[in-house]
Amino acid sequence: MVKSNTSALGIIFPNSYDALVPELVNVRLMASIPFASRYRVIDFILSGMTHSGIGNISVIVNKNYHSLMDHLGSGREWDLVRKNGGLHIFPPFAEKEAKPYVGRASALANILDFLRDSKEKYIIMSDTNMVVNFDFHAMLQDHIENEAAMTLAYCEQPIPRGFINAKNDGRSFYYTFDLEGDQLKKIYINSKEDGIKNLSMNIFIINRELLVEMVDNALLCGQEFFMRDVLIPQINKLNVRGYKYTGYVGFIADMKSYFDENMKLLDDYNLDALFSGSPVHTKIRGDHPTHYINGSKVQNVMVASGCIIEGEVENSVIFRGVKIARGATVKNCILMQDTVVEAGANIEYLITDKDVKISAGKEMKGTDTFPVYISKGQTV
């Protein structure tokens, strides 16, 4: 049952952390990266918001957003076709003063008039570099009950190696927290310490009027990053609380973590942990059921609809419309939409983007630590 939260406006930042997976975002953005055989990464956050009763959601895009707009459409699959509220996509230059942004503060500055005119009391903000079935309603209730100025979600886990090893581009920040009870006392930027940390999920709840004031001041001062430039200097002046998330979360921090987070879902325990909460909605394509032809061999796979499997597939994630010919062998692979593996091909530890063709008899193998990526539309 959907919980009503007409007092909250959702804001999603789909381009955050694009730089961590440059191969996958060459023709798209982080939010529209395919995941788990039939979804896009944004589906998880967007579905979580709508199931929590948030019926007014804004997506602030920056670049490479054509695939995301095609995927989201009018928002029908997420019940966001509404007379009041619904789904709003804000591209750069949507308003006279708007421009491509660098950080969340400059992104919010682009829609400052929209925020001023909104009627909701609270703003819920999230990035899209993770897969999580998040209950935003429970977090909002915690925020209200504790009369917080801002609440930040975190999980207890080691910092993903992809974050730590990423080239410092001056944009891809990650954060860890020191807490006293549930009160945030200190925020660390790009810590490289080992062990279990209070790792920020970049999910925020803030009172709308306070956010407008903060962004207005940030705009005047030329500040671009909300956490680094706006919040950290005021951390001890406001009632800023942490909200501990204990459910399943998978961070996409590099190509290796993208591969691993997909492969984890071949384990029923992880699959149930991610999908046992509210349903995750996605764009409907209307494919026929997958056909397994006589003689095919399939073991421990996640396969979407519309596929034709004639060969041998093991420990792999297969997206819609994939064709694997007779005599082909596919092991430990992620094959995105409409990939074709021709007869006699032997592939292992590959990530193929959409519309890739693996030629007949071709043998290609990566490794567990370095899966090979084939870009969209390539024939090898």
C-alpha positions as CSV (number, residue, x, y, z in Angstrom):
1,M,0.0,0.0,0.0
2,V,1.4,3.4,-1.0
3,K,1.9,5.8,1.9
4,S,0.8,9.4,1.2
5,N,3.5,12.0,1.5
6,T,2.1,15.1,-0.1
7,S,4.4,17.2,2.1
8,A,7.6,16.0,0.4
9,L,9.1,16.8,-3.0
10,G,11.7,14.4,-4.5
11,I,14.8,15.5,-6.3
12,I,17.1,13.1,-8.2
13,F,20.6,13.9,-9.5
14,P,21.2,11.4,-12.3
15,N,24.6,12.5,-13.5
16,S,26.4,12.3,-10.1
17,Y,29.5,10.0,-10.3
18,D,29.4,9.6,-14.1
19,A,33.2,9.9,-14.0
20,L,33.6,6.6,-12.1
21,V,32.3,4.5,-15.0
22,P,33.4,6.4,-18.2
23,E,32.9,3.4,-20.5
24,L,29.2,2.9,-19.4
25,V,28.3,6.6,-19.6
26,N,29.7,7.3,-23.0
27,V,26.2,7.3,-24.5
28,R,24.1,7.6,-21.3
29,L,24.4,8.9,-17.7
30,M,24.8,7.0,-14.4
31,A,21.0,6.8,-13.8
32,S,20.3,5.0,-17.0
33,I,22.9,2.3,-16.8
34,P,21.3,-1.1,-17.3
35,F,21.2,-3.3,-14.3
36,A,19.9,-6.7,-13.2
37,S,18.7,-7.9,-16.7
38,R,15.8,-5.5,-17.2
39,Y,16.2,-2.4,-15.0
40,R,18.0,1.0,-15.1
41,V,19.8,2.2,-12.0
42,I,17.3,5.1,-11.5
43,D,14.4,2.6,-11.3
44,F,15.3,1.7,-7.7
45,I,15.4,5.3,-6.3
46,L,12.4,6.4,-8.4
47,S,10.3,3.3,-7.3
48,G,11.3,3.8,-3.7
49,M,10.1,7.4,-3.8
50,T,6.7,6.7,-5.4
51,H,6.0,3.7,-3.1
52,S,6.7,6.1,-0.2
53,G,3.9,8.3,-1.4
54,I,6.1,11.0,-3.1
55,G,4.1,12.0,-6.1
56,N,6.1,15.1,-7.2
57,I,9.6,14.2,-8.4
58,S,12.1,16.3,-10.3
59,V,15.1,14.9,-12.2
60,I,17.9,17.5,-12.8
61,V,19.8,16.2,-15.8
62,N,23.1,17.7,-17.0
63,K,24.3,15.8,-20.1
64,N,23.9,12.6,-22.1
65,Y,20.3,12.5,-20.9
66,H,18.5,11.3,-24.1
67,S,18.5,7.7,-23.0
68,L,17.1,8.6,-19.6
69,M,14.3,10.7,-21.1
70,D,13.5,7.8,-23.5
71,H,13.4,5.4,-20.5
72,L,11.3,7.6,-18.2
73,G,8.9,8.9,-20.8
74,S,5.9,10.5,-19.0
75,G,6.6,8.5,-15.9
76,R,3.6,6.2,-16.4
77,E,5.3,3.0,-15.2
78,W,5.9,4.8,-11.8
79,D,2.4,6.2,-11.6
80,L,3.7,9.7,-12.1
81,V,1.3,10.9,-14.8
82,R,-0.7,13.3,-12.6
83,K,-2.6,16.5,-12.9
84,N,-0.8,17.9,-9.9
85,G,2.9,17.0,-9.4
86,G,4.2,14.0,-11.3
87,L,7.5,13.7,-13.0
88,H,9.5,16.8,-14.0
89,I,12.8,16.6,-16.0
90,F,15.0,19.7,-15.8
91,P,17.7,19.9,-18.6
92,P,20.4,22.5,-18.7
93,F,19.2,25.9,-20.0
94,A,15.6,25.0,-19.0
95,E,15.4,28.5,-17.5
96,K,17.2,31.7,-18.5
97,E,19.8,31.5,-15.7
98,A,20.2,27.8,-15.8
99,K,23.5,26.2,-17.1
100,P,25.3,22.8,-17.0
101,Y,26.1,22.1,-13.3
102,V,29.1,20.7,-11.5
103,G,27.8,19.8,-8.0
104,R,24.4,19.5,-6.3
105,A,24.5,23.1,-5.1
106,S,24.8,24.5,-8.6
107,A,22.2,22.0,-9.8
108,L,19.7,23.2,-7.2
109,A,20.6,26.8,-8.1
110,N,19.2,26.0,-11.6
111,I,15.8,25.3,-10.2
112,L,15.8,27.8,-7.4
113,D,12.6,29.5,-8.6
114,F,10.9,26.2,-8.8
115,L,11.9,25.4,-5.2
116,R,10.6,28.7,-4.0
117,D,7.2,28.2,-5.7
118,S,6.8,24.6,-4.5
119,K,4.3,24.0,-1.7
120,E,5.9,20.9,-0.1
121,K,7.4,21.4,3.4
122,Y,10.2,18.9,2.9
123,I,12.7,18.1,0.1
124,I,14.1,14.5,-0.3
125,M,17.2,14.4,-2.5
126,S,19.1,11.4,-3.8
127,D,21.9,10.4,-6.2
128,T,21.6,7.3,-8.5
129,N,24.9,5.5,-8.1
130,M,23.5,2.7,-6.0
131,V,20.8,0.0,-6.1
132,V,18.7,0.0,-3.0
133,N,15.0,-0.6,-2.1
134,F,14.8,2.4,0.2
135,D,11.8,3.4,2.4
136,F,11.8,7.1,2.2
137,H,8.6,7.3,4.2
138,A,10.3,5.8,7.3
139,M,13.2,8.2,7.0
140,L,10.9,11.2,6.6
141,Q,9.0,10.2,9.7
142,D,12.2,10.0,11.6
143,H,13.2,13.5,10.3
144,I,9.9,15.0,11.5
145,E,9.8,13.3,14.9
146,N,13.3,14.5,15.7
147,E,12.5,18.0,14.4
148,A,15.7,17.9,12.4
149,A,16.9,20.6,10.0
150,M,18.4,17.9,7.8
151,T,18.7,14.1,7.9
152,L,21.3,12.2,6.0
153,A,21.1,8.5,5.3
154,Y,24.2,6.3,5.8
155,C,25.1,2.6,6.0
156,E,27.8,0.9,8.0
157,Q,30.3,-0.8,5.6
158,P,33.8,-0.5,4.2
159,I,34.4,2.3,1.7
160,P,34.1,0.7,-1.9
161,R,37.5,0.4,-3.5
162,G,36.2,2.1,-6.6
163,F,35.7,5.3,-4.6
164,I,39.1,5.1,-3.0
165,N,41.0,4.3,-6.2
166,A,39.2,6.8,-8.4
167,K,41.2,9.4,-10.1
168,N,40.7,12.8,-8.4
169,D,38.7,14.8,-10.9
170,G,37.6,17.4,-8.3
171,R,34.0,16.4,-8.7
172,S,33.5,12.8,-7.4
173,F,33.4,13.2,-3.7
174,Y,32.2,10.6,-1.2
175,Y,31.6,11.2,2.5
176,T,31.8,9.4,5.8
177,F,30.4,10.5,9.1
178,D,31.2,10.8,12.8
179,L,28.1,10.6,14.9
180,E,27.2,11.1,18.6
181,G,24.1,9.0,18.9
182,D,22.2,10.0,15.8
183,Q,23.7,13.5,15.7
184,L,26.2,14.3,12.9
185,K,29.3,15.8,14.4
186,K,31.8,15.6,11.6
187,I,31.8,14.8,7.9
188,Y,35.0,13.5,6.2
189,I,35.6,14.0,2.5
190,N,37.2,11.1,0.4
191,S,38.6,9.2,3.5
192,K,40.8,6.3,2.6
193,E,40.7,4.5,5.9
194,D,40.0,0.8,6.0
195,G,37.4,-0.9,8.1
196,I,33.7,-0.3,8.7
197,K,32.7,3.3,8.3
198,N,29.5,5.4,8.4
199,L,29.3,5.8,4.6
200,S,27.0,8.4,3.3
201,M,24.4,7.2,0.8
202,N,23.9,10.8,-0.5
203,I,20.2,10.6,0.5
204,F,19.1,13.9,2.2
205,I,15.9,15.2,3.7
206,I,15.8,18.9,4.4
207,N,13.2,21.5,5.2
208,R,12.4,23.3,1.9
209,E,12.7,26.8,3.2
210,L,16.1,26.1,4.7
211,L,17.2,24.5,1.4
212,V,16.2,27.6,-0.5
213,E,18.1,29.8,1.9
214,M,21.2,27.6,1.7
215,V,21.1,27.5,-2.1
216,D,20.5,31.2,-2.4
217,N,23.6,31.9,-0.3
218,A,25.6,29.3,-2.2
219,L,24.7,31.0,-5.5
220,L,25.9,34.4,-4.2
221,C,29.2,32.9,-3.0
222,G,29.8,30.8,-6.2
223,Q,29.6,27.5,-4.2
224,E,29.0,24.4,-6.3
225,F,29.0,21.3,-4.0
226,F,26.2,21.1,-1.4
227,M,27.9,18.8,1.1
228,R,31.4,20.2,0.9
229,D,30.7,23.9,0.4
230,V,27.3,24.4,2.1
231,L,26.6,21.8,4.7
232,I,30.0,21.1,6.3
233,P,30.7,24.7,7.4
234,Q,27.3,24.7,9.2
235,I,27.3,21.2,10.6
236,N,27.5,22.3,14.2
237,K,25.0,25.1,13.8
238,L,22.1,23.0,12.7
239,N,20.3,19.9,14.0
240,V,21.7,17.5,11.4
241,R,20.9,13.9,12.1
242,G,22.1,10.6,10.6
243,Y,19.6,7.9,9.6
244,K,21.1,4.4,9.6
245,Y,20.0,2.2,6.7
246,T,20.4,-1.6,7.4
247,G,19.0,-3.1,4.2
248,Y,20.7,-4.2,1.0
249,V,22.6,-1.6,-0.9
250,G,25.0,-1.9,-3.8
251,F,27.3,1.0,-4.8
252,I,28.4,1.4,-8.4
253,A,31.9,2.9,-8.0
254,D,33.8,1.5,-11.0
255,M,33.4,-1.1,-13.7
256,K,34.5,-3.9,-11.3
257,S,31.8,-3.0,-8.8
258,Y,29.2,-2.7,-11.6
259,F,30.1,-6.3,-12.6
260,D,30.1,-7.5,-9.0
261,E,26.8,-6.0,-8.0
262,N,25.1,-7.6,-11.0
263,M,26.7,-11.0,-10.2
264,K,25.7,-10.8,-6.6
265,L,22.1,-11.1,-7.6
266,L,22.7,-14.6,-8.9
267,D,22.7,-15.5,-5.2
268,D,19.1,-15.9,-4.1
269,Y,19.9,-14.3,-0.7
270,N,21.0,-11.1,-2.3
271,L,18.2,-11.1,-4.8
272,D,15.6,-11.5,-2.1
273,A,17.3,-8.8,0.0
274,L,17.1,-6.2,-2.8
275,F,13.7,-7.1,-4.3
276,S,11.7,-8.3,-1.2
277,G,10.5,-4.8,-0.3
278,S,8.4,-2.7,-2.5
279,P,8.2,-3.6,-6.2
280,V,10.8,-2.0,-8.5
281,H,9.2,-0.6,-11.7
282,T,10.8,-0.1,-15.1
283,K,9.9,0.7,-18.7
284,I,7.8,-2.0,-20.3
285,R,9.1,-3.3,-23.7
286,G,6.6,-6.0,-24.4
287,D,8.9,-8.8,-25.5
288,H,7.8,-12.4,-25.9
289,P,8.9,-14.9,-23.2
290,T,12.4,-16.2,-23.5
291,H,12.8,-19.3,-25.6
292,Y,15.2,-22.1,-24.5
293,I,15.8,-24.2,-27.6
294,N,16.3,-28.0,-27.3
295,G,19.9,-28.7,-26.5
296,S,20.6,-25.4,-24.7
297,K,22.2,-25.6,-21.2
298,V,21.5,-22.9,-18.6
299,Q,22.8,-22.8,-15.1
300,N,22.6,-20.0,-12.4
301,V,21.5,-17.2,-14.7
302,M,19.3,-14.1,-14.6
303,V,17.5,-13.8,-17.9
304,A,15.0,-11.1,-19.0
305,S,12.3,-11.6,-21.6
306,G,12.7,-11.7,-25.4
307,C,15.8,-13.8,-25.5
308,I,16.6,-16.9,-27.6
309,I,19.0,-19.3,-25.9
310,E,20.4,-22.2,-28.0
311,G,23.9,-22.5,-26.6
312,E,25.4,-22.9,-23.1
313,V,25.0,-20.1,-20.5
314,E,26.4,-20.2,-16.9
315,N,26.7,-17.6,-14.1
316,S,25.5,-14.7,-16.3
317,V,23.1,-11.8,-16.4
318,I,21.2,-11.6,-19.7
319,F,19.2,-8.6,-20.7
320,R,16.2,-8.3,-23.0
321,G,16.4,-9.6,-26.6
322,V,19.8,-11.3,-26.3
323,K,20.4,-14.2,-28.8
324,I,22.9,-17.0,-28.0
325,A,23.3,-19.3,-30.9
326,R,23.9,-23.1,-30.9
327,G,27.4,-24.1,-29.9
328,A,28.1,-20.8,-28.2
329,T,29.4,-20.7,-24.6
330,V,28.7,-17.8,-22.3
331,K,30.2,-17.9,-18.7
332,N,30.4,-15.1,-16.1
333,C,29.1,-12.5,-18.4
334,I,26.8,-9.5,-18.5
335,L,25.1,-9.2,-21.9
336,M,23.0,-6.1,-22.3
337,Q,20.0,-5.6,-24.5
338,D,20.0,-7.2,-28.0
339,T,23.5,-8.6,-27.8
340,V,24.0,-11.5,-30.3
341,V,26.5,-14.3,-29.6
342,E,26.9,-16.3,-32.8
343,A,27.5,-20.0,-33.2
344,G,30.7,-21.4,-31.7
345,A,31.7,-18.2,-29.9
346,N,33.3,-18.8,-26.5
347,I,33.1,-15.8,-24.1
348,E,33.9,-15.4,-20.4
349,Y,34.0,-12.4,-18.0
350,L,32.6,-10.0,-20.7
351,I,30.3,-7.0,-20.3
352,T,28.7,-6.2,-23.6
353,D,26.7,-3.0,-24.1
354,K,23.6,-2.8,-26.2
355,D,23.5,-4.2,-29.8
356,V,26.9,-5.9,-29.6
357,K,27.6,-8.8,-31.9
358,I,30.2,-11.5,-31.0
359,S,31.1,-13.2,-34.3
360,A,31.0,-16.9,-34.9
361,G,33.9,-18.9,-33.5
362,K,35.3,-15.8,-31.6
363,E,36.9,-16.5,-28.3
364,M,37.2,-13.6,-25.8
365,K,38.0,-13.9,-22.1
366,G,38.5,-11.4,-19.3
367,T,39.1,-12.2,-15.7
368,D,37.2,-11.9,-12.4
369,T,39.3,-8.9,-11.5
370,F,39.2,-7.3,-14.9
371,P,36.1,-8.0,-17.0
372,V,36.4,-6.9,-20.6
373,Y,33.9,-4.3,-21.8
374,I,32.6,-4.1,-25.4
375,S,31.0,-0.7,-26.3
376,K,27.5,-0.2,-27.8
377,G,27.0,-1.4,-31.3
378,Q,30.4,-3.0,-31.8
379,T,31.0,-6.2,-33.8
380,V,34.0,-8.3,-32.6
